Amino acid sequence: MVRYLLIAAAVALGAAGSAAAQSPGWPGTEPLPFSDAVGSPTSGTWDTTHTYAVNGKKRTCTLTRGAKCVGAQLRGRVKHHGDLRKANLRRADLRHADLRGANLAGADLRSAKLRHADLRGANLKGAKFHYTRPVHGQKPMRGNQAGSCATGCGPVQLPGADLQSSDMHGANLAGANLKGANLTSATLNGANMKNANLRGADLESAMMWNVFLDAADMTGANLESAKLLGARLPGANLTSADLEDADLNNAALTGANLTRADLTSSVMRGADLAHANLTDANVTRADLSRANTQGANFAGVVFCGTAMPDGSTNSSNCVHWWQRWV
């Protein structure tokens, strides 16, 4: 009897394994990047043609390379992992869209609504995200009004979006709302992220060479092991940010707020920290060689094995992590 039970169990497991192998991997697994295949985990095919109304006029949008879908109302209706290069999705409502692995290189996403969109592994190289002029009769929104901005105005809205491993090289994300977004291992080299909202965003291991983050709000952001060589962060708010093992060689941090930031083992050789606020920051084993610290506030900073600008090593304030805020 035991033998028969074991055989039955083995057959069942084999069938399950076979089904899993044929499964499209939904959800939780990554799609094949930049695949031209479009398919559904439940029905086998996805409808790539959508009908919607703009100002009472019926329009049709077919999601393909070079698609013309300006203002398309596609909230919760898009699942596409294929070729959308140079697609015109300006002002489109793509909230909750599943665009994992899609090739959106050169796509026009200006003023698109991308709240909670899943763009893991997407190719966004050269995609347009920057401001557009408001449509006739509308006033441009600003500040905290941007979240309710009418179609046609305001910065891109990407709070909570999953942009893991996406390529956003050189993208214009000035003023973008990326609060809580997942940007782990994303490529953002040379991107314009001035005044962006990155509060609580996850940028672990992101490639951010020469990125522009002037006056960006990165409060509580995770930048562990991020590559920020030559990055511009003047006036940026990095309060309580995690910058452990981050590479900030030659970065511009003039006037930046690094209060309570964790800079353990970070590399800041040649960085400009003039007038930066590092109150209660942790620079244990950090490398500040040749850094400009003129006018910087180091009150309460944890120095432990820290390489200082003058070539000395500072271990004047070594504490254990559990003693930091006791």
Phi and psi in degrees as GROMACS dihedral restraints (atoms count N, CA, C in turn):
[ dihedral_restraints ]
;  ai    aj    ak    al  type     phi  dphi    fc
    3     4     5     6     1   -59.2    20    10
    4     5     6     7     1   -40.3    20    10
    6     7     8     9     1   -62.4    20    10
    7     8     9    10     1   -43.0    20    10
    9    10    11    12     1   -64.8    20    10
   10    11    12    13     1   -38.3    20    10
   12    13    14    15     1   -63.4    20    10
   13    14    15    16     1   -41.3    20    10
   15    16    17    18     1   -64.7    20    10
   16    17    18    19     1   -39.5    20    10
   18    19    20    21     1   -64.5    20    10
   19    20    21    22     1   -43.8    20    10
   21    22    23    24     1   -62.0    20    10
   22    23    24    25     1   -41.2    20    10
   24    25    26    27     1   -64.1    20    10
   25    26    27    28     1   -40.3    20    10
   27    28    29    30     1   -64.3    20    10
   28    29    30    31     1   -40.9    20    10
   30    31    32    33     1   -63.0    20    10
   31    32    33    34     1   -42.9    20    10
   33    34    35    36     1   -63.1    20    10
   34    35    36    37     1   -42.9    20    10
   36    37    38    39     1   -64.9    20    10
   37    38    39    40     1   -38.4    20    10
   39    40    41    42     1   -63.0    20    10
   40    41    42    43     1   -41.1    20    10
   42    43    44    45     1   -65.1    20    10
   43    44    45    46     1   -40.9    20    10
   45    46    47    48     1   -64.0    20    10
   46    47    48    49     1   -41.3    20    10
   48    49    50    51     1   -64.9    20    10
   49    50    51    52     1   -38.4    20    10
   51    52    53    54     1   -64.3    20    10
   52    53    54    55     1   -42.1    20    10
   54    55    56    57     1   -64.0    20    10
   55    56    57    58     1   -39.9    20    10
   57    58    59    60     1   -64.3    20    10
   58    59    60    61     1   -37.7    20    10
   60    61    62    63     1   -65.6    20    10
   61    62    63    64     1   -31.5    20    10
   63    64    65    66     1   -88.1    20    10
   64    65    66    67     1    -7.7    20    10
   66    67    68    69     1   -67.7    20    10
   67    68    69    70     1   144.1    20    10
   69    70    71    72     1   -73.6    20    10
   70    71    72    73     1     1.7    20    10
   72    73    74    75     1    77.9    20    10
   73    74    75    76     1    40.6    20    10
   75    76    77    78     1  -118.2    20    10
   76    77    78    79     1   130.7    20    10
   78    79    80    81     1   -95.2    20    10
   79    80    81    82     1  -177.0    20    10
   81    82    83    84     1   100.1    20    10
   82    83    84    85     1   -22.4    20    10
   84    85    86    87     1  -108.4    20    10
   85    86    87    88     1   157.6    20    10
   87    88    89    90     1   -81.0    20    10
   88    89    90    91     1   142.1    20    10
   90    91    92    93     1   -76.4    20    10
   91    92    93    94     1   164.8    20    10
   93    94    95    96     1   -68.4    20    10
   94    95    96    97     1   124.4    20    10
   96    97    98    99     1   -64.5    20    10
   97    98    99   100     1   137.7    20    10
   99   100   101   102     1    58.2    20    10
  100   101   102   103     1    31.9    20    10
  102   103   104   105     1   -76.3    20    10
  103   104   105   106     1   146.9    20    10
  105   106   107   108     1   -86.5    20    10
  106   107   108   109     1    -4.1    20    10
  108   109   110   111     1   -76.2    20    10
  109   110   111   112     1   139.3    20    10
  111   112   113   114     1  -126.6    20    10
  112   113   114   115     1   121.9    20    10
  114   115   116   117     1  -156.7    20    10
  115   116   117   118     1   163.9    20    10
  117   118   119   120     1  -112.9    20    10
  118   119   120   121     1   140.1    20    10
  120   121   122   123     1   -69.5    20    10
  121   122   123   124     1   -14.6    20    10
  123   124   125   126     1  -110.5    20    10
  124   125   126   127     1   -43.4    20    10
  126   127   128   129     1  -103.1    20    10
  127   128   129   130     1   -14.2    20    10
  129   130   131   132     1    95.6    20    10
  130   131   132   133     1   -26.9    20    10
  132   133   134   135     1  -137.2    20    10
  133   134   135   136     1   153.1    20    10
  135   136   137   138     1  -112.3    20    10
  136   137   138   139     1   141.7    20    10
  138   139   140   141     1   -78.9    20    10
  139   140   141   142     1   112.3    20    10
  141   142   143   144     1   -92.8    20    10
  142   143   144   145     1    -4.7    20    10
  144   145   146   147     1  -106.1    20    10
  145   146   147   148     1   124.9    20    10
  147   148   149   150     1  -124.5    20    10
  148   149   150   151     1   139.7    20    10
  150   151   152   153     1  -108.0    20    10
  151   152   153   154     1   136.0    20    10
  153   154   155   156     1  -151.3    20    10
  154   155   156   157     1   172.3    20    10
  156   157   158   159     1  -120.6    20    10
  157   158   159   160     1   137.4    20    10
  159   160   161   162     1  -127.5    20    10
  160   161   162   163     1   118.5    20    10
  162   163   164   165     1    53.1    20    10
  163   164   165   166     1    39.5    20    10
  165   166   167   168     1    81.3    20    10
  166   167   168   169     1    -2.7    20    10
  168   169   170   171     1  -101.0    20    10
  169   170   171   172     1   132.7    20    10
  171   172   173   174     1   -74.7    20    10
  172   173   174   175     1   131.4    20    10
  174   175   176   177     1  -133.0    20    10
  175   176   177   178     1   157.0    20    10
  177   178   179   180     1  -123.5    20    10
  178   179   180   181     1   136.9    20    10
  180   181   182   183     1  -125.3    20    10
  181   182   183   184     1   122.2    20    10
  183   184   185   186     1  -109.5    20    10
  184   185   186   187     1   116.0    20    10
  186   187   188   189     1   -77.2    20    10
  187   188   189   190     1   101.7    20    10
  189   190   191   192     1  -155.1    20    10
  190   191   192   193     1   179.2    20    10
  192   193   194   195     1   -58.8    20    10
  193   194   195   196     1   130.7    20    10
  195   196   197   198     1    72.4    20    10
  196   197   198   199     1    17.8    20    10
  198   199   200   201     1   -56.9    20    10
  199   200   201   202     1   146.2    20    10
  201   202   203   204     1  -113.0    20    10
  202   203   204   205     1    96.3    20    10
  204   205   206   207     1  -129.7    20    10
  205   206   207   208     1    42.7    20    10
  207   208   209   210     1   -61.5    20    10
  208   209   210   211     1   126.5    20    10
  210   211   212   213     1    71.4    20    10
  211   212   213   214     1    13.0    20    10
  213   214   215   216     1   -61.3    20    10
  214   215   216   217     1   135.3    20    10
  216   217   218   219     1   -95.5    20    10
  217   218   219   220     1    93.3    20    10
  219   220   221   222     1  -123.1    20    10
  220   221   222   223     1    23.9    20    10
  222   223   224   225     1   -57.5    20    10
  223   224   225   226     1   123.0    20    10
  225   226   227   228     1    68.5    20    10
  226   227   228   229     1    13.1    20    10
  228   229   230   231     1  -115.4    20    10
  229   230   231   232     1    -4.2    20    10
  231   232   233   234     1  -106.1    20    10
  232   233   234   235     1   125.6    20    10
  234   235   236   237     1  -138.1    20    10
  235   236   237   238     1   103.0    20    10
  237   238   239   240     1  -146.6    20    10
  238   239   240   241     1   125.2    20    10
  240   241   242   243     1  -115.2    20    10
  241   242   243   244     1    12.7    20    10
  243   244   245   246     1  -104.0    20    10
  244   245   246   247     1  -144.3    20    10
  246   247   248   249     1   -91.7    20    10
  247   248   249   250     1   110.5    20    10
  249   250   251   252     1  -124.8    20    10
  250   251   252   253     1    29.6    20    10
  252   253   254   255     1   -59.0    20    10
  253   254   255   256     1   135.3    20    10
  255   256   257   258     1    58.1    20    10
  256   257   258   259     1    23.5    20    10
  258   259   260   261     1   -69.3    20    10
  259   260   261   262     1   141.0    20    10
  261   262   263   264     1   -96.2    20    10
  262   263   264   265     1    99.4    20    10
  264   265   266   267     1  -115.2    20    10
  265   266   267   268     1    27.6    20    10
  267   268   269   270     1   -60.8    20    10
  268   269   270   271     1   131.5    20    10
  270   271   272   273     1    64.3    20    10
  271   272   273   274     1    11.1    20    10
  273   274   275   276     1   -72.4    20    10
  274   275   276   277     1   147.2    20    10
  276   277   278   279     1   -93.4    20    10
  277   278   279   280     1   101.0    20    10
  279   280   281   282     1  -114.4    20    10
  280   281   282   283     1    27.2    20    10
  282   283   284   285     1   -61.5    20    10
  283   284   285   286     1   135.4    20    10
  285   286   287   288     1    65.3    20    10
  286   287   288   289     1    18.5    20    10
  288   289   290   291     1   -69.7    20    10
  289   290   291   292     1   144.5    20    10
  291   292   293   294     1  -103.7    20    10
  292   293   294   295     1   100.6    20    10
  294   295   296   297     1  -120.1    20    10
  295   296   297   298     1    33.9    20    10
  297   298   299   300     1   -60.4    20    10
  298   299   300   301     1   126.6    20    10
  300   301   302   303     1    74.3    20    10
  301   302   303   304     1     2.4    20    10
  303   304   305   306     1   -68.0    20    10
  304   305   306   307     1   148.9    20    10
  306   307   308   309     1   -97.2    20    10
  307   308   309   310     1   100.1    20    10
  309   310   311   312     1  -109.3    20    10
  310   311   312   313     1    25.6    20    10
  312   313   314   315     1   -58.7    20    10
  313   314   315   316     1   128.1    20    10
  315   316   317   318     1    73.9    20    10
  316   317   318   319     1     7.1    20    10
  318   319   320   321     1   -70.6    20    10
  319   320   321   322     1   151.2    20    10
  321   322   323   324     1   -98.6    20    10
  322   323   324   325     1   106.6    20    10
  324   325   326   327     1  -116.1    20    10
  325   326   327   328     1    24.7    20    10
  327   328   329   330     1   -64.2    20    10
  328   329   330   331     1   127.6    20    10
  330   331   332   333     1    62.3    20    10
  331   332   333   334     1    15.1    20    10
  333   334   335   336     1   -70.4    20    10
  334   335   336   337     1   149.7    20    10
  336   337   338   339     1   -95.4    20    10
  337   338   339   340     1   113.8    20    10
  339   340   341   342     1  -123.9    20    10
  340   341   342   343     1    25.1    20    10
  342   343   344   345     1   -59.7    20    10
  343   344   345   346     1   126.7    20    10
  345   346   347   348     1    60.0    20    10
  346   347   348   349     1    23.5    20    10
  348   349   350   351     1   -72.6    20    10
  349   350   351   352     1   147.7    20    10
  351   352   353   354     1  -104.5    20    10
  352   353   354   355     1   106.2    20    10
  354   355   356   357     1  -118.6    20    10
  355   356   357   358     1    29.1    20    10
  357   358   359   360     1   -58.2    20    10
  358   359   360   361     1   128.6    20    10
  360   361   362   363     1    72.1    20    10
  361   362   363   364     1     6.6    20    10
  363   364   365   366     1   -72.6    20    10
  364   365   366   367     1   149.0    20    10
  366   367   368   369     1   -94.7    20    10
  367   368   369   370     1   107.9    20    10
  369   370   371   372     1  -114.2    20    10
  370   371   372   373     1    21.7    20    10
  372   373   374   375     1   -61.3    20    10
  373   374   375   376     1   125.7    20    10
  375   376   377   378     1    75.6    20    10
  376   377   378   379     1     5.4    20    10
  378   379   380   381     1   -68.2    20    10
  379   380   381   382     1   148.0    20    10
  381   382   383   384     1   -97.5    20    10
  382   383   384   385     1   126.0    20    10
  384   385   386   387     1  -125.1    20    10
  385   386   387   388     1    -1.7    20    10
  387   388   389   390     1   -77.5    20    10
  388   389   390   391     1   175.5    20    10
  390   391   392   393     1   -58.2    20    10
  391   392   393   394     1   151.2    20    10
  393   394   395   396     1  -122.3    20    10
  394   395   396   397     1   161.1    20    10
  396   397   398   399     1   -71.4    20    10
  397   398   399   400     1   146.5    20    10
  399   400   401   402     1   -66.9    20    10
  400   401   402   403     1   151.1    20    10
  402   403   404   405     1   -70.5    20    10
  403   404   405   406     1   164.6    20    10
  405   406   407   408     1   -54.6    20    10
  406   407   408   409     1   130.3    20    10
  408   409   410   411     1    91.1    20    10
  409   410   411   412     1    -6.6    20    10
  411   412   413   414     1  -105.8    20    10
  412   413   414   415     1   145.6    20    10
  414   415   416   417     1   -96.5    20    10
  415   416   417   418     1   137.2    20    10
  417   418   419   420     1   -65.9    20    10
  418   419   420   421     1   136.5    20    10
  420   421   422   423     1   -86.1    20    10
  421   422   423   424     1   162.4    20    10
  423   424   425   426     1  -152.6    20    10
  424   425   426   427     1   167.9    20    10
  426   427   428   429     1    58.2    20    10
  427   428   429   430     1  -138.2    20    10
  429   430   431   432     1   -74.9    20    10
  430   431   432   433     1     0.7    20    10
  432   433   434   435     1   -79.7    20    10
  433   434   435   436     1   -15.4    20    10
  435   436   437   438     1   -59.5    20    10
  436   437   438   439     1   -30.5    20    10
  438   439   440   441     1   -64.6    20    10
  439   440   441   442     1   -26.0    20    10
  441   442   443   444     1  -108.7    20    10
  442   443   444   445     1    19.1    20    10
  444   445   446   447     1   -62.4    20    10
  445   446   447   448     1   134.3    20    10
  447   448   449   450     1   -68.2    20    10
  448   449   450   451     1   160.7    20    10
  450   451   452   453     1   -53.9    20    10
  451   452   453   454     1   126.6    20    10
  453   454   455   456     1   110.2    20    10
  454   455   456   457     1    -2.1    20    10
  456   457   458   459     1  -142.8    20    10
  457   458   459   460     1   164.8    20    10
  459   460   461   462     1    87.5    20    10
  460   461   462   463     1   167.7    20    10
  462   463   464   465     1   -78.5    20    10
  463   464   465   466     1   169.4    20    10
  465   466   467   468     1   -67.2    20    10
  466   467   468   469     1   142.4    20    10
  468   469   470   471     1  -107.8    20    10
  469   470   471   472     1   110.1    20    10
  471   472   473   474     1  -129.7    20    10
  472   473   474   475     1    32.3    20    10
  474   475   476   477     1   -65.2    20    10
  475   476   477   478     1   131.1    20    10
  477   478   479   480     1    74.9    20    10
  478   479   480   481     1     3.1    20    10
  480   481   482   483     1   -68.2    20    10
  481   482   483   484     1   147.6    20    10
  483   484   485   486     1   -98.4    20    10
  484   485   486   487     1   105.0    20    10
  486   487   488   489     1  -116.6    20    10
  487   488   489   490     1    26.1    20    10
  489   490   491   492     1   -56.3    20    10
  490   491   492   493     1   129.1    20    10
  492   493   494   495     1    63.0    20    10
  493   494   495   496     1    12.6    20    10
  495   496   497   498     1   -74.7    20    10
  496   497   498   499     1   154.5    20    10
  498   499   500   501     1  -102.6    20    10
  499   500   501   502     1   107.5    20    10
  501   502   503   504     1  -121.1    20    10
  502   503   504   505     1    33.8    20    10
  504   505   506   507     1   -54.8    20    10
  505   506   507   508     1   121.9    20    10
  507   508   509   510     1    72.3    20    10
  508   509   510   511     1     9.0    20    10
  510   511   512   513     1   -66.9    20    10
  511   512   513   514     1   148.0    20    10
  513   514   515   516     1   -96.1    20    10
  514   515   516   517     1   102.5    20    10
  516   517   518   519     1  -118.6    20    10
  517   518   519   520     1    30.4    20    10
  519   520   521   522     1   -59.4    20    10
  520   521   522   523     1   126.2    20    10
  522   523   524   525     1    73.5    20    10
  523   524   525   526     1     6.6    20    10
  525   526   527   528     1   -65.6    20    10
  526   527   528   529     1   148.4    20    10
  528   529   530   531     1   -95.7    20    10
  529   530   531   532     1   101.8    20    10
  531   532   533   534     1  -117.3    20    10
  532   533   534   535     1    28.0    20    10
  534   535   536   537     1   -58.2    20    10
  535   536   537   538     1   124.2    20    10
  537   538   539   540     1    69.8    20    10
  538   539   540   541     1    11.1    20    10
  540   541   542   543     1   -72.4    20    10
  541   542   543   544     1   152.1    20    10
  543   544   545   546     1   -97.1    20    10
  544   545   546   547     1   106.0    20    10
  546   547   548   549     1  -118.7    20    10
  547   548   549   550     1    26.4    20    10
  549   550   551   552     1   -60.6    20    10
  550   551   552   553     1   132.0    20    10
  552   553   554   555     1    60.9    20    10
  553   554   555   556     1    17.3    20    10
  555   556   557   558     1   -74.3    20    10
  556   557   558   559     1   153.6    20    10
  558   559   560   561     1  -101.9    20    10
  559   560   561   562     1   114.8    20    10
  561   562   563   564     1  -127.1    20    10
  562   563   564   565     1    23.0    20    10
  564   565   566   567     1   -55.4    20    10
  565   566   567   568     1   127.3    20    10
  567   568   569   570     1    71.4    20    10
  568   569   570   571     1     8.0    20    10
  570   571   572   573     1   -71.3    20    10
  571   572   573   574     1   148.9    20    10
  573   574   575   576     1   -96.2    20    10
  574   575   576   577     1   105.6    20    10
  576   577   578   579     1  -122.4    20    10
  577   578   579   580     1    31.3    20    10
  579   580   581   582     1   -60.9    20    10
  580   581   582   583     1   135.2    20    10
  582   583   584   585     1    61.6    20    10
  583   584   585   586     1    17.5    20    10
  585   586   587   588     1   -72.9    20    10
  586   587   588   589     1   150.8    20    10
  588   589   590   591     1   -95.8    20    10
  589   590   591   592     1   105.6    20    10
  591   592   593   594     1  -119.8    20    10
  592   593   594   595     1    28.7    20    10
  594   595   596   597     1   -61.2    20    10
  595   596   597   598     1   124.7    20    10
  597   598   599   600     1    69.0    20    10
  598   599   600   601     1    10.3    20    10
  600   601   602   603     1   -72.0    20    10
  601   602   603   604     1   151.4    20    10
  603   604   605   606     1  -104.1    20    10
  604   605   606   607     1   108.5    20    10
  606   607   608   609     1  -117.5    20    10
  607   608   609   610     1    26.7    20    10
  609   610   611   612     1   -58.2    20    10
  610   611   612   613     1   130.7    20    10
  612   613   614   615     1    62.2    20    10
  613   614   615   616     1    18.1    20    10
  615   616   617   618     1   -70.8    20    10
  616   617   618   619     1   146.5    20    10
  618   619   620   621     1   -94.1    20    10
  619   620   621   622     1   112.4    20    10
  621   622   623   624     1  -132.8    20    10
  622   623   624   625     1    40.9    20    10
  624   625   626   627     1   -61.2    20    10
  625   626   627   628     1   131.5    20    10
  627   628   629   630     1    54.9    20    10
  628   629   630   631     1    29.0    20    10
  630   631   632   633     1   -75.0    20    10
  631   632   633   634     1   150.3    20    10
  633   634   635   636     1  -103.4    20    10
  634   635   636   637     1   109.9    20    10
  636   637   638   639     1  -123.7    20    10
  637   638   639   640     1    32.2    20    10
  639   640   641   642     1   -56.1    20    10
  640   641   642   643     1   125.9    20    10
  642   643   644   645     1    58.9    20    10
  643   644   645   646     1    20.1    20    10
  645   646   647   648     1   -72.5    20    10
  646   647   648   649     1   148.2    20    10
  648   649   650   651     1   -98.8    20    10
  649   650   651   652     1   106.5    20    10
  651   652   653   654     1  -118.7    20    10
  652   653   654   655     1    31.5    20    10
  654   655   656   657     1   -56.8    20    10
  655   656   657   658     1   125.3    20    10
  657   658   659   660     1    69.0    20    10
  658   659   660   661     1    12.3    20    10
  660   661   662   663     1   -73.5    20    10
  661   662   663   664     1   151.0    20    10
  663   664   665   666     1   -99.4    20    10
  664   665   666   667     1   109.7    20    10
  666   667   668   669     1  -118.9    20    10
  667   668   669   670     1    26.5    20    10
  669   670   671   672     1   -59.7    20    10
  670   671   672   673     1   128.6    20    10
  672   673   674   675     1    63.3    20    10
  673   674   675   676     1    16.2    20    10
  675   676   677   678     1   -71.7    20    10
  676   677   678   679     1   148.5    20    10
  678   679   680   681     1  -101.9    20    10
  679   680   681   682     1   104.3    20    10
  681   682   683   684     1  -117.1    20    10
  682   683   684   685     1    35.6    20    10
  684   685   686   687     1   -62.7    20    10
  685   686   687   688     1   127.1    20    10
  687   688   689   690     1    68.6    20    10
  688   689   690   691     1    12.3    20    10
  690   691   692   693     1   -68.9    20    10
  691   692   693   694     1   151.1    20    10
  693   694   695   696     1  -107.2    20    10
  694   695   696   697     1   116.1    20    10
  696   697   698   699     1  -130.2    20    10
  697   698   699   700     1    34.5    20    10
  699   700   701   702     1   -63.2    20    10
  700   701   702   703     1   130.2    20    10
  702   703   704   705     1    72.5    20    10
  703   704   705   706     1     7.8    20    10
  705   706   707   708     1   -71.3    20    10
  706   707   708   709     1   148.0    20    10
  708   709   710   711     1  -100.9    20    10
  709   710   711   712     1   107.2    20    10
  711   712   713   714     1  -115.2    20    10
  712   713   714   715     1    31.4    20    10
  714   715   716   717     1   -57.8    20    10
  715   716   717   718     1   127.6    20    10
  717   718   719   720     1    59.6    20    10
  718   719   720   721     1    20.0    20    10
  720   721   722   723     1   -74.9    20    10
  721   722   723   724     1   150.2    20    10
  723   724   725   726     1   -98.6    20    10
  724   725   726   727     1   108.0    20    10
  726   727   728   729     1  -117.2    20    10
  727   728   729   730     1    26.1    20    10
  729   730   731   732     1   -60.8    20    10
  730   731   732   733     1   131.3    20    10
  732   733   734   735     1    63.5    20    10
  733   734   735   736     1    13.5    20    10
  735   736   737   738     1   -72.5    20    10
  736   737   738   739     1   148.5    20    10
  738   739   740   741     1  -103.8    20    10
  739   740   741   742     1   107.7    20    10
  741   742   743   744     1  -117.0    20    10
  742   743   744   745     1    30.9    20    10
  744   745   746   747     1   -55.8    20    10
  745   746   747   748     1   127.0    20    10
  747   748   749   750     1    59.3    20    10
  748   749   750   751     1    21.8    20    10
  750   751   752   753     1   -76.2    20    10
  751   752   753   754     1   149.6    20    10
  753   754   755   756     1   -99.0    20    10
  754   755   756   757     1   110.2    20    10
  756   757   758   759     1  -121.0    20    10
  757   758   759   760     1    29.2    20    10
  759   760   761   762     1   -61.2    20    10
  760   761   762   763     1   126.4    20    10
  762   763   764   765     1    69.2    20    10
  763   764   765   766     1    10.4    20    10
  765   766   767   768     1   -73.0    20    10
  766   767   768   769     1   151.3    20    10
  768   769   770   771     1  -100.3    20    10
  769   770   771   772     1   108.0    20    10
  771   772   773   774     1  -114.3    20    10
  772   773   774   775     1    29.0    20    10
  774   775   776   777     1   -57.4    20    10
  775   776   777   778     1   126.9    20    10
  777   778   779   780     1    60.5    20    10
  778   779   780   781     1    16.7    20    10
  780   781   782   783     1   -71.2    20    10
  781   782   783   784     1   145.7    20    10
  783   784   785   786     1   -97.7    20    10
  784   785   786   787     1   106.8    20    10
  786   787   788   789     1  -111.0    20    10
  787   788   789   790     1    25.7    20    10
  789   790   791   792     1   -55.4    20    10
  790   791   792   793     1   127.1    20    10
  792   793   794   795     1    60.5    20    10
  793   794   795   796     1    17.5    20    10
  795   796   797   798     1   -76.3    20    10
  796   797   798   799     1   159.0    20    10
  798   799   800   801     1  -115.3    20    10
  799   800   801   802     1   115.5    20    10
  801   802   803   804     1  -126.3    20    10
  802   803   804   805     1    37.7    20    10
  804   805   806   807     1   -63.2    20    10
  805   806   807   808     1   126.7    20    10
  807   808   809   810     1    72.1    20    10
  808   809   810   811     1     9.3    20    10
  810   811   812   813     1   -71.9    20    10
  811   812   813   814     1   152.9    20    10
  813   814   815   816     1  -102.5    20    10
  814   815   816   817     1   104.8    20    10
  816   817   818   819     1  -109.5    20    10
  817   818   819   820     1    23.2    20    10
  819   820   821   822     1   -58.3    20    10
  820   821   822   823     1   125.6    20    10
  822   823   824   825     1    62.5    20    10
  823   824   825   826     1    18.2    20    10
  825   826   827   828     1   -75.7    20    10
  826   827   828   829     1   152.7    20    10
  828   829   830   831     1  -104.7    20    10
  829   830   831   832     1   108.5    20    10
  831   832   833   834     1  -111.0    20    10
  832   833   834   835     1    27.0    20    10
  834   835   836   837     1   -52.7    20    10
  835   836   837   838     1   124.9    20    10
  837   838   839   840     1    61.9    20    10
  838   839   840   841     1    17.6    20    10
  840   841   842   843     1   -74.2    20    10
  841   842   843   844     1   159.4    20    10
  843   844   845   846     1  -111.2    20    10
  844   845   846   847     1   111.7    20    10
  846   847   848   849     1  -114.5    20    10
  847   848   849   850     1    33.0    20    10
  849   850   851   852     1   -57.3    20    10
  850   851   852   853     1   126.6    20    10
  852   853   854   855     1    59.2    20    10
  853   854   855   856     1    16.0    20    10
  855   856   857   858     1   -75.4    20    10
  856   857   858   859     1   154.8    20    10
  858   859   860   861     1  -110.7    20    10
  859   860   861   862     1   107.2    20    10
  861   862   863   864     1  -107.3    20    10
  862   863   864   865     1    23.2    20    10
  864   865   866   867     1   -56.4    20    10
  865   866   867   868     1   133.0    20    10
  867   868   869   870     1    60.6    20    10
  868   869   870   871     1    11.7    20    10
  870   871   872   873     1   -73.4    20    10
  871   872   873   874     1   149.3    20    10
  873   874   875   876     1   -93.5    20    10
  874   875   876   877     1   110.8    20    10
  876   877   878   879     1  -114.3    20    10
  877   878   879   880     1    21.0    20    10
  879   880   881   882     1   -60.0    20    10
  880   881   882   883     1   124.4    20    10
  882   883   884   885     1    75.0    20    10
  883   884   885   886     1     5.2    20    10
  885   886   887   888     1   -73.6    20    10
  886   887   888   889     1   149.2    20    10
  888   889   890   891     1   -99.1    20    10
  889   890   891   892     1   113.5    20    10
  891   892   893   894     1  -110.7    20    10
  892   893   894   895     1    24.5    20    10
  894   895   896   897     1   -62.4    20    10
  895   896   897   898     1   126.1    20    10
  897   898   899   900     1    73.1    20    10
  898   899   900   901     1     8.9    20    10
  900   901   902   903     1   -68.4    20    10
  901   902   903   904     1   141.0    20    10
  903   904   905   906     1   -88.5    20    10
  904   905   906   907     1   107.4    20    10
  906   907   908   909     1  -101.3    20    10
  907   908   909   910     1   121.5    20    10
  909   910   911   912     1  -154.0    20    10
  910   911   912   913     1   105.9    20    10
  912   913   914   915     1    66.8    20    10
  913   914   915   916     1    27.9    20    10
  915   916   917   918     1   -87.5    20    10
  916   917   918   919     1   127.6    20    10
  918   919   920   921     1   -79.6    20    10
  919   920   921   922     1   117.3    20    10
  921   922   923   924     1   -90.5    20    10
  922   923   924   925     1   163.2    20    10
  924   925   926   927     1   -56.9    20    10
  925   926   927   928     1   -30.7    20    10
  927   928   929   930     1   -86.0    20    10
  928   929   930   931     1     5.2    20    10
  930   931   932   933     1    94.0    20    10
  931   932   933   934     1    -6.9    20    10
  933   934   935   936     1   -82.7    20    10
  934   935   936   937     1   168.0    20    10
  936   937   938   939     1  -112.8    20    10
  937   938   939   940     1   128.3    20    10
  939   940   941   942     1  -108.9    20    10
  940   941   942   943     1   116.9    20    10
  942   943   944   945     1  -126.9    20    10
  943   944   945   946     1    36.8    20    10
  945   946   947   948     1   -77.5    20    10
  946   947   948   949     1   -11.8    20    10
  948   949   950   951     1  -142.0    20    10
  949   950   951   952     1    45.5    20    10
  951   952   953   954     1   -70.6    20    10
  952   953   954   955     1   127.8    20    10
  954   955   956   957     1  -138.6    20    10
  955   956   957   958     1   157.3    20    10
  957   958   959   960     1   -77.8    20    10
  958   959   960   961     1   152.4    20    10
  960   961   962   963     1   -58.7    20    10
  961   962   963   964     1   -31.2    20    10
  963   964   965   966     1   -77.3    20    10
  964   965   966   967     1    -6.9    20    10
  966   967   968   969     1   -95.6    20    10
  967   968   969   970     1    -3.5    20    10
  969   970   971   972     1   -57.8    20    10
  970   971   972   973     1   -49.1    20    10
  972   973   974   975     1  -123.1    20    10
  973   974   975   976     1    28.9    20    10
